[in-house]
Amino acid sequence: MSHASELREMSDEHLALTLKESIETLFKLRIQAQTERLDAPSELRRHRRLVARIKTIQNERRRQRAAAAG
């Protein structure tokens, strides 16, 4: 579920929940990377990029709402 098109179809609430879960997973992976060997180091990159995509979409929506209101 890391495709931007899938993320754009989500509601704001679902997007925020997905962001929260991804940040928590990323935190756990970082701790694991510091304390032991990761099974899949690519997971760190995948979650970092997922967080970035979600934040980008949230910012786009925020700008669109501001432009519509102003």
N, C-alpha and C positions, 0 to 999 in steps of 0.2 A: 504494500500500500504506500509506496513512496513516489508514485507518479504524481506530478503536479496537477494533472487533469483530475485525478481522483480526489486530491486534496481540495481543489477548487469547488468540487461538487458538495463538499461537506458544509454543514451549518456552522455558524460561528462557535456555538457551544461545543460541537463535536470536534472542531478544529482545535479549540483550546484544550479539550481533554486529551486529544492525541498529542499535542505539544507537551503537556504535563507528563504523560506517560513516557514520551521519548526522552525528555530531560532526565527523568528518574532512571531510565534504562542506561542512558549515557553516563550518568554519575556512577552507577553500579559497575559498568564496564571499565571506567577509569580507575576505580578502586581496585578492581580485579587485575587490571593491567599493571598496577603498581605492586601488588602483593604476590601475584602468580602469573603464570603464562596463560594468555588468552587462547581459547580454542579457535576462535575466528577473529583475528585482528581487524578484518574488514568490517566487522560489525560497528566498531568505533566510527569509522568513516561514514558508514551508512546512516547511523543515527545522527551524527553531526550534520550531515547534509539534509536529513529529514527535518531537523529542528530549523535549519536555515530556510528551507522551502516553506515551512509553515509560517515562520515569522515574516517572510516576504509576502505571502498571501494576506496575512493579517494586516500588514502595513498598506498593501494595495487597497484592501477593503476600507481601511480607516481613511485613506486619502480620498477614495471615491465618495464616502459619506460626507466628508468635510467639503468636497467640491459641490456636492448636491445641496448641502445645507447653506453654503455661503454663496 
